[in-house]
Amino acid sequence: MKKLLLMCCFVLGISAASHAQGMMRKSPEERAKDLQTQLKLTDDQTTKITAVYKEQATKMDSVRTAANGDRDAMRSAMRPMMEATNTKIKAILTPEQAAAYDKAMKERMERMRQGGGQ
């Protein structure tokens, strides 16, 4: 009985960790598609936002490599990049879409502060 319970906990832990990691690492295309659905973007806007996300992903990968696992260094380097990306995205959006984007980002930050990712 103990082995069965231990095995169930192990499987649950592995699946939860892999699920959480998968949520953090969406491709630029997936992220743009999510925004397209949320904000009703045009195809042109989606293409431009995908390019912005690709640029951000490239820069963030280089920061991760350079930081060598130092989470504080990564955070301090990534924060300005994320803010620049948000600014570029808002420049592509209509005023109504930008307001909805700001609202979604605030809700996301609140969820993250409370310990949840999605």
DRENKE-942580 format. One record per residue: residue in three letters; x, y, z of N, C-alpha, C in turn. Coordinates in pm, whole numbers, always signed. Example, Ala and Ser with C-alpha at 12.3 -4.5 7.8 and 13.67 -1.06 7.14 Angstrom:
<sites>
+-----+--------+--------+--------+--------+--------+--------+--------+--------+--------+
:  aa :    npx :    npy :    npz :   capx :   capy :   capz :    cpx :    cpy :    cpz :
+-----+--------+--------+--------+--------+--------+--------+--------+--------+--------+
: Ala :  +1319 :   -569 :   +780 :  +1230 :   -450 :   +780 :  +1320 :   -330 :   +780 :
: Ser :  +1285 :   -225 :   +708 :  +1367 :   -106 :   +714 :  +1290 :     +3 :   +787 :
+-----+--------+--------+--------+--------+--------+--------+--------+--------+--------+
</sites>
This chain:
<sites>
+-----+--------+--------+--------+--------+--------+--------+--------+--------+--------+
:  aa :    npx :    npy :    npz :   capx :   capy :   capz :    cpx :    cpy :    cpz :
+-----+--------+--------+--------+--------+--------+--------+--------+--------+--------+
: Met :    +83 :   -119 :     +0 :     +0 :     +0 :     +0 :    +88 :   +126 :     +0 :
: Lys :   +194 :   +124 :    +82 :   +283 :   +239 :    +88 :   +352 :   +262 :    -46 :
: Lys :   +391 :   +152 :   -111 :   +458 :   +164 :   -240 :   +364 :   +224 :   -344 :
: Leu :   +240 :   +182 :   -342 :   +142 :   +234 :   -436 :   +119 :   +384 :   -414 :
: Leu :   +106 :   +423 :   -289 :    +86 :   +564 :   -257 :   +208 :   +646 :   -297 :
: Leu :   +326 :   +594 :   -270 :   +450 :   +663 :   -306 :   +460 :   +678 :   -458 :
: Met :   +427 :   +572 :   -530 :   +433 :   +576 :   -675 :   +333 :   +678 :   -730 :
: Cys :   +213 :   +684 :   -675 :   +112 :   +782 :   -718 :   +162 :   +925 :   -695 :
: Cys :   +220 :   +949 :   -580 :   +274 :  +1082 :   -550 :   +386 :  +1119 :   -647 :
: Phe :   +470 :  +1023 :   -677 :   +581 :  +1046 :   -769 :   +530 :  +1083 :   -908 :
: Val :   +434 :  +1007 :   -959 :   +378 :  +1033 :  -1092 :   +308 :  +1169 :  -1094 :
: Leu :   +233 :  +1198 :   -989 :   +164 :  +1326 :   -981 :   +264 :  +1442 :   -979 :
: Gly :   +370 :  +1428 :   -904 :   +473 :  +1532 :   -896 :   +541 :  +1556 :  -1030 :
: Ile :   +575 :  +1448 :  -1098 :   +640 :  +1461 :  -1230 :   +546 :  +1527 :  -1330 :
: Ser :   +421 :  +1484 :  -1331 :   +327 :  +1542 :  -1428 :   +300 :  +1690 :  -1398 :
: Ala :   +292 :  +1726 :  -1271 :   +269 :  +1866 :  -1235 :   +389 :  +1952 :  -1275 :
: Ala :   +508 :  +1903 :  -1252 :   +629 :  +1978 :  -1288 :   +640 :  +1995 :  -1439 :
: Ser :   +613 :  +1891 :  -1514 :   +623 :  +1902 :  -1659 :   +515 :  +1993 :  -1714 :
: His :   +396 :  +1989 :  -1655 :   +288 :  +2077 :  -1700 :   +324 :  +2223 :  -1675 :
: Ala :   +376 :  +2252 :  -1556 :   +412 :  +2389 :  -1522 :   +524 :  +2438 :  -1613 :
: Gln :   +620 :  +2354 :  -1642 :   +730 :  +2394 :  -1726 :   +682 :  +2420 :  -1869 :
: Gly :   +591 :  +2338 :  -1915 :   +537 :  +2357 :  -2049 :   +462 :  +2489 :  -2063 :
: Met :   +398 :  +2533 :  -1958 :   +324 :  +2658 :  -1963 :   +418 :  +2778 :  -1971 :
: Met :   +535 :  +2765 :  -1917 :   +630 :  +2875 :  -1915 :   +701 :  +2891 :  -2050 :
: Arg :   +710 :  +2787 :  -2127 :   +791 :  +2789 :  -2247 :   +710 :  +2776 :  -2376 :
: Lys :   +615 :  +2862 :  -2393 :   +540 :  +2862 :  -2519 :   +627 :  +2925 :  -2626 :
: Ser :   +610 :  +2879 :  -2747 :   +684 :  +2936 :  -2859 :   +630 :  +3076 :  -2889 :
: Pro :   +710 :  +3158 :  -2958 :   +659 :  +3290 :  -2997 :   +531 :  +3282 :  -3079 :
: Glu :   +522 :  +3181 :  -3164 :   +402 :  +3165 :  -3246 :   +280 :  +3134 :  -3160 :
: Glu :   +299 :  +3046 :  -3060 :   +188 :  +3012 :  -2970 :   +144 :  +3133 :  -2889 :
: Arg :   +241 :  +3209 :  -2842 :   +207 :  +3328 :  -2764 :   +130 :  +3429 :  -2849 :
: Ala :   +173 :  +3448 :  -2974 :   +103 :  +3541 :  -3063 :    -38 :  +3491 :  -3095 :
: Lys :    -52 :  +3360 :  -3115 :   -184 :  +3303 :  -3141 :   -277 :  +3323 :  -3022 :
: Asp :   -222 :  +3306 :  -2900 :   -302 :  +3330 :  -2780 :   -352 :  +3475 :  -2777 :
: Leu :   -262 :  +3569 :  -2808 :   -303 :  +3710 :  -2811 :   -405 :  +3734 :  -2922 :
: Gln :   -385 :  +3668 :  -3036 :   -479 :  +3685 :  -3147 :   -620 :  +3646 :  -3103 :
: Thr :   -629 :  +3536 :  -3029 :   -758 :  +3490 :  -2981 :   -815 :  +3586 :  -2875 :
: Gln :   -730 :  +3626 :  -2781 :   -775 :  +3713 :  -2671 :   -818 :  +3850 :  -2720 :
: Leu :   -736 :  +3910 :  -2807 :   -757 :  +4050 :  -2845 :   -817 :  +4068 :  -2984 :
: Lys :   -848 :  +3957 :  -3052 :   -903 :  +3963 :  -3188 :   -811 :  +4043 :  -3281 :
: Leu :   -686 :  +3999 :  -3287 :   -586 :  +4065 :  -3371 :   -608 :  +4033 :  -3518 :
: Thr :   -565 :  +4124 :  -3603 :   -564 :  +4098 :  -3746 :   -444 :  +4007 :  -3776 :
: Asp :   -441 :  +3952 :  -3897 :   -328 :  +3867 :  -3936 :   -198 :  +3949 :  -3938 :
: Asp :   -208 :  +4073 :  -3983 :    -90 :  +4161 :  -3987 :    -37 :  +4187 :  -3846 :
: Gln :   -126 :  +4216 :  -3753 :    -84 :  +4239 :  -3614 :    -19 :  +4113 :  -3556 :
: Thr :    -79 :  +3998 :  -3585 :    -26 :  +3872 :  -3534 :   +114 :  +3847 :  -3587 :
: Thr :   +137 :  +3875 :  -3714 :   +269 :  +3857 :  -3775 :   +372 :  +3948 :  -3707 :
: Lys :   +335 :  +4074 :  -3686 :   +427 :  +4169 :  -3622 :   +457 :  +4128 :  -3478 :
: Ile :   +356 :  +4084 :  -3405 :   +375 :  +4044 :  -3266 :   +458 :  +3916 :  -3258 :
: Thr :   +440 :  +3826 :  -3352 :   +524 :  +3705 :  -3355 :   +670 :  +3744 :  -3371 :
: Ala :   +699 :  +3841 :  -3457 :   +837 :  +3887 :  -3476 :   +893 :  +3947 :  -3347 :
: Val :   +811 :  +4024 :  -3275 :   +854 :  +4083 :  -3148 :   +886 :  +3972 :  -3047 :
: Tyr :   +798 :  +3872 :  -3038 :   +820 :  +3761 :  -2945 :   +943 :  +3678 :  -2983 :
: Lys :   +968 :  +3662 :  -3113 :  +1088 :  +3587 :  -3156 :  +1215 :  +3662 :  -3115 :
: Glu :  +1214 :  +3793 :  -3133 :  +1329 :  +3874 :  -3093 :  +1352 :  +3862 :  -2942 :
: Gln :  +1244 :  +3869 :  -2865 :  +1254 :  +3857 :  -2720 :  +1308 :  +3719 :  -2681 :
: Ala :  +1260 :  +3614 :  -2745 :  +1302 :  +3478 :  -2712 :  +1452 :  +3461 :  -2736 :
: Thr :  +1501 :  +3516 :  -2844 :  +1643 :  +3506 :  -2875 :  +1727 :  +3576 :  -2768 :
: Lys :  +1685 :  +3696 :  -2730 :  +1758 :  +3771 :  -2627 :  +1752 :  +3700 :  -2492 :
: Met :  +1635 :  +3647 :  -2458 :  +1621 :  +3579 :  -2329 :  +1703 :  +3451 :  -2322 :
: Asp :  +1711 :  +3379 :  -2434 :  +1794 :  +3259 :  -2436 :  +1940 :  +3294 :  -2409 :
: Ser :  +1986 :  +3404 :  -2467 :  +2125 :  +3443 :  -2444 :  +2146 :  +3487 :  -2299 :
: Val :  +2046 :  +3551 :  -2238 :  +2057 :  +3590 :  -2097 :  +2061 :  +3466 :  -2008 :
: Arg :  +1975 :  +3368 :  -2038 :  +1975 :  +3244 :  -1959 :  +2112 :  +3176 :  -1965 :
: Thr :  +2170 :  +3173 :  -2083 :  +2301 :  +3111 :  -2100 :  +2408 :  +3188 :  -2024 :
: Ala :  +2405 :  +3319 :  -2034 :  +2506 :  +3402 :  -1968 :  +2493 :  +3401 :  -1816 :
: Ala :  +2371 :  +3388 :  -1766 :  +2349 :  +3394 :  -1621 :  +2392 :  +3267 :  -1549 :
: Asn :  +2407 :  +3158 :  -1622 :  +2455 :  +3032 :  -1561 :  +2372 :  +2991 :  -1440 :
: Gly :  +2241 :  +3004 :  -1448 :  +2155 :  +2959 :  -1340 :  +2136 :  +3059 :  -1227 :
: Asp :  +2199 :  +3175 :  -1235 :  +2183 :  +3279 :  -1132 :  +2049 :  +3348 :  -1154 :
: Arg :  +1948 :  +3308 :  -1075 :  +1811 :  +3357 :  -1096 :  +1801 :  +3509 :  -1078 :
: Asp :  +1872 :  +3565 :   -982 :  +1864 :  +3709 :   -961 :  +1920 :  +3785 :  -1081 :
: Ala :  +2030 :  +3736 :  -1136 :  +2089 :  +3801 :  -1254 :  +1994 :  +3790 :  -1373 :
: Met :  +1931 :  +3675 :  -1388 :  +1836 :  +3658 :  -1498 :  +1719 :  +3753 :  -1484 :
: Arg :  +1664 :  +3760 :  -1364 :  +1547 :  +3848 :  -1343 :  +1581 :  +3993 :  -1372 :
: Ser :  +1694 :  +4037 :  -1320 :  +1728 :  +4179 :  -1339 :  +1759 :  +4210 :  -1485 :
: Ala :  +1809 :  +4114 :  -1560 :  +1837 :  +4136 :  -1702 :  +1711 :  +4123 :  -1787 :
: Met :  +1621 :  +4036 :  -1745 :  +1501 :  +4011 :  -1827 :  +1391 :  +4114 :  -1808 :
: Arg :  +1384 :  +4173 :  -1691 :  +1276 :  +4270 :  -1666 :  +1273 :  +4383 :  -1770 :
: Pro :  +1387 :  +4449 :  -1799 :  +1382 :  +4555 :  -1901 :  +1343 :  +4501 :  -2040 :
: Met :  +1386 :  +4379 :  -2071 :  +1349 :  +4319 :  -2199 :  +1199 :  +4296 :  -2209 :
: Met :  +1141 :  +4248 :  -2100 :   +997 :  +4222 :  -2098 :   +919 :  +4353 :  -2110 :
: Glu :   +966 :  +4456 :  -2043 :   +899 :  +4586 :  -2052 :   +909 :  +4642 :  -2194 :
: Ala :  +1025 :  +4626 :  -2257 :  +1042 :  +4672 :  -2396 :   +950 :  +4595 :  -2490 :
: Thr :   +939 :  +4466 :  -2467 :   +850 :  +4383 :  -2550 :   +706 :  +4429 :  -2534 :
: Asn :   +663 :  +4454 :  -2411 :   +526 :  +4502 :  -2387 :   +501 :  +4635 :  -2458 :
: Thr :   +600 :  +4723 :  -2455 :   +588 :  +4853 :  -2521 :   +574 :  +4835 :  -2673 :
: Lys :   +656 :  +4746 :  -2729 :   +649 :  +4721 :  -2874 :   +514 :  +4660 :  -2912 :
: Ile :   +465 :  +4569 :  -2831 :   +336 :  +4506 :  -2861 :   +224 :  +4608 :  -2854 :
: Lys :   +225 :  +4693 :  -2751 :   +118 :  +4793 :  -2737 :   +119 :  +4891 :  -2854 :
: Ala :   +236 :  +4917 :  -2912 :   +245 :  +5007 :  -3027 :   +177 :  +4947 :  -3150 :
: Ile :   +167 :  +4815 :  -3156 :   +104 :  +4746 :  -3268 :    -48 :  +4741 :  -3252 :
: Leu :    -95 :  +4747 :  -3129 :   -237 :  +4729 :  -3098 :   -317 :  +4858 :  -3116 :
: Thr :   -448 :  +4842 :  -3135 :   -540 :  +4956 :  -3133 :   -555 :  +5000 :  -2987 :
: Pro :   -607 :  +5119 :  -2962 :   -625 :  +5162 :  -2823 :   -711 :  +5066 :  -2739 :
: Glu :   -815 :  +5012 :  -2800 :   -902 :  +4918 :  -2728 :   -826 :  +4788 :  -2696 :
: Gln :   -751 :  +4739 :  -2793 :   -673 :  +4617 :  -2772 :   -564 :  +4641 :  -2668 :
: Ala :   -502 :  +4760 :  -2671 :   -396 :  +4792 :  -2574 :   -453 :  +4794 :  -2432 :
: Ala :   -574 :  +4847 :  -2417 :   -637 :  +4850 :  -2284 :   -665 :  +4708 :  -2236 :
: Ala :   -714 :  +4623 :  -2324 :   -740 :  +4483 :  -2288 :   -610 :  +4410 :  -2257 :
: Tyr :   -504 :  +4440 :  -2332 :   -373 :  +4380 :  -2310 :   -319 :  +4419 :  -2172 :
: Asp :   -329 :  +4550 :  -2138 :   -285 :  +4597 :  -2006 :   -361 :  +4525 :  -1894 :
: Lys :   -491 :  +4512 :  -1912 :   -574 :  +4445 :  -1812 :   -530 :  +4299 :  -1795 :
: Ala :   -507 :  +4230 :  -1906 :   -465 :  +4090 :  -1901 :   -328 :  +4077 :  -1834 :
: Met :   -237 :  +4169 :  -1862 :   -103 :  +4164 :  -1801 :   -111 :  +4188 :  -1650 :
: Lys :   -196 :  +4281 :  -1608 :   -213 :  +4307 :  -1465 :   -271 :  +4184 :  -1394 :
: Glu :   -370 :  +4121 :  -1457 :   -428 :  +4000 :  -1398 :   -324 :  +3888 :  -1390 :
: Arg :   -243 :  +3875 :  -1493 :   -138 :  +3772 :  -1494 :    -37 :  +3797 :  -1382 :
: Met :     +4 :  +3923 :  -1366 :   +101 :  +3956 :  -1261 :    +41 :  +3927 :  -1123 :
: Glu :    -87 :  +3956 :  -1105 :   -152 :  +3930 :   -977 :   -155 :  +3780 :   -948 :
: Arg :   -188 :  +3700 :  -1050 :   -186 :  +3554 :  -1031 :    -47 :  +3504 :   -995 :
: Met :    +55 :  +3561 :  -1060 :   +191 :  +3517 :  -1032 :   +233 :  +3555 :   -889 :
: Arg :   +190 :  +3671 :   -843 :   +222 :  +3713 :   -706 :   +157 :  +3620 :   -604 :
: Gln :    +42 :  +3565 :   -642 :    -30 :  +3475 :   -551 :    +19 :  +3331 :   -564 :
: Gly :   +119 :  +3309 :   -648 :   +179 :  +3176 :   -657 :   +127 :  +3089 :   -769 :
: Gly :    +39 :  +3141 :   -852 :    -13 :  +3062 :   -964 :    +38 :  +3115 :  -1094 :
: Gly :    +61 :  +3029 :  -1191 :   +113 :  +3073 :  -1320 :     +5 :  +3104 :  -1420 :
: Gln :   -100 :  +3023 :  -1426 :   -200 :  +3042 :  -1530 :   -332 :  +3079 :  -1473 :
+-----+--------+--------+--------+--------+--------+--------+--------+--------+--------+
</sites>
